[in-house]
Amino acid sequence: MILYYALTLHQQIACMLHKELFAPHEQAHLYLSNGNNIDEEKITRLKESGFFAEVAVMDDQPTWSMGNGKDLSDKAALDEVLNEVTELCYKSLLFPIEEYSDIYVAADHFPFGMVMVYNNIPYHYIEEATSAYCAYYLWLDLIHKQKIQLSYNVSQIYGLQGRADCVIERLVDVDKQFVKLDEKEYEKVTDFSLPKLLKKISEDAKIRILNCFEVTDKICTDRNKKNAIIMTEYLAHAKFCSWDEQREIYGRFIDYFCENMNVFIKPHPNDYQGTYEVWFPESKQIDKSIPAELLPLVLEGEID
């Protein structure tokens, strides 16, 4: 029996692809961290997709308050919290941890991943997002500045993002790493590219994945012109800039790079302002709920 643990849509798709291509005859359970809002309909669709024997939500979010008021740079204090986190995560498991033959963790800087690392339980690390593996030190710097004590100190003492000693394999999109990795970081690495894997699965599997995310409509490009897609980030919502500045950023993308082109805009799921079709009436907006990883399955025609 295989255990998969995921948080984001990217990670859920990664688990589906791994199960379909590398463990098609094994039974598997998918556990979703409740760090994102997960409704019952989504759970039902994931179950009905046929990739997993069971899909369950892991109630792991109380983890983040467990270290409040403690100096987690002290290993004894950190270990005390991690024992509590272990107990919390194990309560959500459908089977005892020992009954799972293989464990795949797509977000090992989230609670269940930290449990694996702290308890020295062997697991396969799935890169949490494309190129995230090489961005480890940028992430460390960010959480240090944000004073996210638990993640930072677990990273410093035990290692996260695939760096722990108990990691069996690192499933990473090798071609997309934007920082050169040292020789040690390439150990145990297996190339795991979602775009490449989507081309390898059967048509039936593609349909089941699309149905799971309620993607029903094809996106047709117009070959009378060149076509471009702009993939937005939630800059204003994350307080990196104002709404006016965000509009100017993407307006300049269109002005400088997309002249005389059909422009499709795919908002990030957390890009809540939702006014691109008002800002840029000549563009076509793609439903932001469609995972960007699935665009190759729904685009009919070429993107220039």
C-alpha positions as CSV (number, residue, x, y, z in Angstrom):
1,M,0.0,0.0,0.0
2,I,1.4,3.4,-1.1
3,L,0.8,6.7,0.8
4,Y,0.8,10.0,-1.0
5,Y,0.7,13.4,0.8
6,A,0.0,16.6,-1.1
7,L,-1.2,20.1,-0.6
8,T,-1.6,22.1,-3.9
9,L,-3.2,21.2,-7.2
10,H,0.3,20.8,-8.7
11,Q,1.1,18.3,-6.1
12,Q,-2.2,16.4,-6.5
13,I,-1.5,16.1,-10.2
14,A,2.0,14.9,-9.6
15,C,0.7,12.2,-7.3
16,M,-1.9,11.1,-10.0
17,L,0.8,10.9,-12.6
18,H,3.2,9.0,-10.4
19,K,0.5,6.5,-9.5
20,E,-0.6,6.0,-13.1
21,L,2.8,5.6,-14.6
22,F,5.0,4.1,-11.9
23,A,2.6,2.2,-9.6
24,P,-0.4,1.3,-11.7
25,H,-1.1,-2.0,-9.9
26,E,-0.6,-0.9,-6.4
27,Q,-3.3,0.3,-4.0
28,A,-2.7,3.8,-2.8
29,H,-4.1,6.4,-0.3
30,L,-3.9,10.1,-1.0
31,Y,-3.8,12.4,2.1
32,L,-4.4,16.1,1.5
33,S,-3.1,18.6,4.0
34,N,-6.0,20.9,5.1
35,G,-3.7,23.9,4.6
36,N,-6.0,24.7,1.6
37,N,-9.8,24.7,1.7
38,I,-10.9,21.2,0.5
39,D,-14.6,20.6,0.0
40,E,-16.3,17.3,0.0
41,E,-17.1,17.5,-3.7
42,K,-13.4,17.7,-4.4
43,I,-12.7,14.6,-2.3
44,T,-15.5,12.8,-4.1
45,R,-14.0,13.7,-7.5
46,L,-10.6,12.6,-6.5
47,K,-11.9,9.2,-5.3
48,E,-14.0,8.8,-8.5
49,S,-10.9,9.5,-10.6
50,G,-9.8,5.9,-9.9
51,F,-6.2,6.7,-9.1
52,F,-6.5,6.2,-5.3
53,A,-8.2,3.6,-3.2
54,E,-8.9,6.2,-0.6
55,V,-8.6,10.0,-0.3
56,A,-8.6,11.6,3.1
57,V,-7.9,15.0,4.6
58,M,-5.1,15.2,7.1
59,D,-6.0,17.6,9.9
60,D,-2.5,19.0,10.3
61,Q,-3.0,22.7,10.5
62,P,-2.9,23.0,14.4
63,T,0.8,22.3,13.9
64,W,1.6,25.9,13.2
65,S,0.5,27.1,16.6
66,M,2.2,24.4,18.6
67,G,5.5,26.2,18.9
68,N,4.1,29.5,20.0
69,G,6.1,31.0,22.9
70,K,8.9,28.4,22.6
71,D,12.4,28.8,21.4
72,L,12.5,26.3,18.7
73,S,16.2,26.9,18.0
74,D,16.6,24.7,21.1
75,K,16.6,21.1,19.9
76,A,14.8,19.8,23.0
77,A,12.0,22.3,22.6
78,L,11.8,21.6,18.8
79,D,11.6,17.8,19.4
80,E,8.9,18.2,22.0
81,V,6.8,20.1,19.4
82,L,7.6,17.5,16.7
83,N,6.4,14.7,19.0
84,E,3.1,16.5,19.2
85,V,3.0,17.0,15.5
86,T,3.6,13.3,15.0
87,E,0.7,12.4,17.2
88,L,-1.6,14.9,15.4
89,C,-0.8,13.6,11.9
90,Y,-1.0,10.0,12.8
91,K,-4.6,10.5,14.0
92,S,-5.6,11.2,10.4
93,L,-4.1,8.0,9.0
94,L,-6.5,5.3,7.8
95,F,-3.8,2.7,8.4
96,P,-0.9,2.7,10.9
97,I,2.2,4.2,9.2
98,E,4.0,0.8,9.3
99,E,1.4,-0.7,6.9
100,Y,2.4,1.6,4.1
101,S,5.2,0.1,2.0
102,D,6.1,3.4,0.2
103,I,5.6,7.0,1.2
104,Y,5.6,9.9,-1.3
105,V,5.6,13.4,0.1
106,A,5.0,16.3,-2.2
107,A,5.2,19.0,0.4
108,D,7.8,17.9,3.0
109,H,8.0,21.3,4.5
110,F,4.4,20.8,5.7
111,P,3.5,18.9,8.9
112,F,3.5,15.3,7.6
113,G,6.7,15.8,5.8
114,M,8.3,17.1,9.0
115,V,7.0,14.1,10.8
116,M,8.7,11.8,8.3
117,V,12.0,13.7,8.7
118,Y,11.9,13.9,12.5
119,N,11.1,10.2,12.9
120,N,13.6,9.2,10.2
121,I,11.0,7.4,8.2
122,P,12.2,6.7,4.6
123,Y,10.1,8.6,2.0
124,H,10.3,9.7,-1.6
125,Y,10.3,13.4,-2.1
126,I,8.2,14.9,-4.9
127,E,9.3,18.4,-5.8
128,E,6.6,20.7,-4.4
129,A,6.5,22.9,-7.5
130,T,8.5,23.2,-10.7
131,S,12.0,24.4,-9.9
132,A,11.3,24.6,-6.1
133,Y,14.1,22.1,-5.4
134,C,16.9,24.5,-6.4
135,A,15.1,27.4,-4.7
136,Y,15.7,25.8,-1.3
137,Y,18.0,28.5,0.0
138,L,15.8,31.3,-1.2
139,W,12.9,29.6,0.7
140,L,15.1,29.3,3.8
141,D,15.9,33.0,3.7
142,L,12.2,33.9,3.2
143,I,10.9,31.8,6.2
144,H,13.8,33.1,8.3
145,K,12.7,36.7,7.6
146,Q,9.1,35.8,8.2
147,K,10.0,34.2,11.5
148,I,8.4,30.9,10.7
149,Q,10.3,29.2,13.5
150,L,9.1,25.6,13.1
151,S,9.9,25.1,9.4
152,Y,13.2,27.0,9.7
153,N,14.6,25.1,12.6
154,V,13.5,21.7,11.3
155,S,15.3,22.7,8.1
156,Q,18.4,23.6,10.0
157,I,18.6,20.5,12.2
158,Y,17.0,17.8,10.0
159,G,16.7,19.1,6.5
160,L,13.6,19.7,4.4
161,Q,12.7,20.1,0.7
162,G,14.3,16.7,-0.1
163,R,17.5,17.3,1.9
164,A,16.8,14.9,4.8
165,D,19.0,11.8,5.3
166,C,15.9,9.6,5.2
167,V,14.9,10.6,1.7
168,I,15.1,7.6,-0.7
169,E,14.6,9.4,-3.9
170,R,14.1,13.0,-5.1
171,L,11.6,13.3,-7.9
172,V,12.5,16.6,-9.5
173,D,12.0,18.4,-12.9
174,V,15.7,18.4,-13.7
175,D,15.5,20.7,-16.8
176,K,13.7,23.4,-15.0
177,Q,16.2,24.1,-12.1
178,F,17.3,27.7,-12.5
179,V,20.2,27.4,-10.0
180,K,23.1,25.1,-10.6
181,L,23.0,22.3,-8.0
182,D,26.1,20.8,-6.3
183,E,27.0,17.2,-6.8
184,K,25.5,16.0,-3.5
185,E,22.1,17.6,-4.3
186,Y,22.0,15.6,-7.6
187,E,22.3,12.3,-5.6
188,K,19.1,10.2,-5.6
189,V,17.5,12.6,-8.2
190,T,15.0,11.1,-10.7
191,D,13.7,13.3,-13.5
192,F,10.0,14.0,-12.8
193,S,8.6,16.6,-15.2
194,L,4.8,17.0,-15.2
195,P,4.7,18.2,-18.9
196,K,6.7,15.2,-20.0
197,L,4.6,12.8,-17.9
198,L,1.3,14.2,-19.2
199,K,2.4,13.1,-22.7
200,K,3.0,9.5,-21.5
201,I,-0.3,8.7,-19.9
202,S,-3.3,7.2,-21.7
203,E,-6.2,9.2,-23.2
204,D,-8.4,7.6,-20.5
205,A,-6.1,8.8,-17.7
206,K,-6.1,12.3,-19.3
207,I,-9.9,12.4,-19.3
208,R,-10.0,11.2,-15.6
209,I,-7.6,13.9,-14.5
210,L,-9.5,16.6,-16.4
211,N,-12.8,15.4,-14.9
212,C,-11.3,15.5,-11.5
213,F,-10.6,19.2,-11.8
214,E,-13.9,19.9,-13.7
215,V,-12.2,20.9,-16.9
216,T,-14.6,20.3,-19.7
217,D,-14.0,23.0,-22.4
218,K,-11.3,23.1,-24.9
219,I,-9.4,26.4,-25.5
220,C,-9.1,27.0,-29.3
221,T,-6.3,29.2,-30.7
222,D,-6.7,31.2,-33.9
223,R,-4.0,30.3,-36.5
224,N,-4.6,33.5,-38.5
225,K,-2.5,35.3,-35.8
226,K,0.2,34.3,-33.4
227,N,-1.0,33.3,-29.9
228,A,0.4,34.1,-26.5
229,I,-0.6,33.2,-22.9
230,I,0.2,35.4,-20.0
231,M,0.3,33.5,-16.7
232,T,-0.3,35.9,-13.8
233,E,0.9,35.9,-10.2
234,Y,-1.2,37.2,-7.3
235,L,1.1,40.2,-6.8
236,A,-1.4,42.7,-5.5
237,H,-3.2,40.2,-3.4
238,A,0.2,39.3,-1.8
239,K,0.9,43.0,-1.2
240,F,3.9,43.1,-3.5
241,C,2.3,46.0,-5.4
242,S,-1.0,47.9,-5.9
243,W,-3.8,46.8,-8.2
244,D,-2.9,49.7,-10.5
245,E,0.7,48.5,-10.6
246,Q,-0.4,45.0,-11.4
247,R,-2.5,46.2,-14.3
248,E,0.5,48.2,-15.6
249,I,2.8,45.1,-15.3
250,Y,0.6,42.9,-17.5
251,G,-0.4,45.8,-19.7
252,R,3.3,46.2,-20.5
253,F,3.6,42.5,-21.2
254,I,0.9,42.9,-23.9
255,D,2.3,46.1,-25.3
256,Y,5.9,45.0,-25.5
257,F,5.7,41.3,-26.3
258,C,2.2,40.5,-27.7
259,E,1.6,43.1,-30.5
260,N,-0.8,41.8,-33.2
261,M,-1.2,38.5,-31.2
262,N,-4.2,36.7,-29.7
263,V,-3.7,37.1,-26.0
264,F,-5.0,34.5,-23.5
265,I,-4.7,35.4,-19.8
266,K,-4.6,32.6,-17.2
267,P,-4.9,34.1,-13.7
268,H,-3.2,32.4,-10.8
269,P,-5.9,30.7,-8.6
270,N,-5.1,33.2,-5.8
271,D,-5.3,36.2,-8.2
272,Y,-8.6,37.4,-6.9
273,Q,-9.2,40.7,-8.6
274,G,-10.5,39.0,-11.8
275,T,-10.8,42.1,-14.0
276,Y,-8.4,41.3,-16.8
277,E,-11.2,41.1,-19.4
278,V,-12.1,44.6,-18.3
279,W,-8.6,45.9,-18.3
280,F,-7.7,44.3,-21.6
281,P,-10.9,43.7,-23.5
282,E,-9.1,42.3,-26.6
283,S,-7.8,39.4,-24.5
284,K,-9.4,36.1,-23.7
285,Q,-9.4,35.0,-20.0
286,I,-8.9,31.4,-19.2
287,D,-10.8,30.1,-16.1
288,K,-8.3,30.5,-13.2
289,S,-9.6,27.3,-11.5
290,I,-8.0,25.2,-14.3
291,P,-4.6,24.1,-13.0
292,A,-1.9,25.6,-15.3
293,E,-0.3,22.1,-15.5
294,L,-3.3,20.9,-17.5
295,L,-3.3,23.5,-20.2
296,P,-1.4,21.2,-22.6
297,L,-4.4,18.9,-22.4
298,V,-7.1,21.6,-23.1
299,L,-5.3,23.8,-25.7
300,E,-6.2,23.1,-29.3
301,G,-3.6,24.7,-31.5
302,E,-0.2,26.1,-30.9
303,I,1.0,28.8,-28.5
304,D,3.8,31.0,-30.0
